[in-house]
Amino acid sequence: SSDEVVLVFSEPLRTDATRFTVDGTLRAGAVASSVIGDGATVIVSPSPNWDEAAQAVQTLTGGVTDRAGNSGGIFAEYVVASGAVYVDGDDGTPGGTGSDSDPVDTIGEAVDNADPGEVIRVTGGTYDEPIELGDGVVISGGWDDDFVDQDPLANPTIIEPNDPSSAPDDSPTGSVSCSGVASALVTGLEIRGAGGAARAAVLIGAGCGDRVVFTENRIIANTTSGTGYGVYVEDGGNALFFFNEIRGGSGDGVSYAVFLEAAGSSLELAENLIDGWHGNPASYGVF
């Protein structure tokens, strides 16, 4: 992407203490940054050394220090998009070409047909299907019927599988899940856990890399019965969540907004609203 990220801070920065990394690595020359104006505004953009072919979804993190010596971090994501697949749950057709004039009707079909580096644009509506993330694929919700304007508040894209059956407590299932995916980006969705025991809105499975990114989503555990999870991270799972609303369930069972299964589970959280909500008999924010 050639797009710039403009960062405006409340205090002027020390230019000698402003560093940015790409996917956790300080790549020399990969990111160009310049401090302008009063010193509180930084423009960040990919340089010619940005490795577009290596990763379809790349996260940009920054460590900054203001002139008073206070340090902090920022998060943004670059998407190197090679094309788009379009989904319209109301007017799309099974087996469609996936173009904006002939969209498919399910996100699952779009994921199956998308290549790494492609963005799946999804119109508002309720999608009764579990979603398995594809490697290097972006899922972007909240689009209007013409795929022109993205507004998740006006056009909520709701993922809510209608699956009330129970699963064994040691085998949770997710409305959106990933397994063995090195990178993916999910944004602009409202993800709800299905009813029944051991249901998670988002399931991060073993082998998911820390370049699996969820940002600007509403993630809500089931609200019917049984143990519910907003985000469940299995042993060996990794992901990055920032600027999301993550809530537990409100049904007749223990509720977890975020649950890490074992010591091998890893989750990076930044700037999220996390609430265990109203589980019965107990609720937990992060467990």
Disulfide bonds with the S-S distance in Angstrom:
Cys178-Cys208 2.10
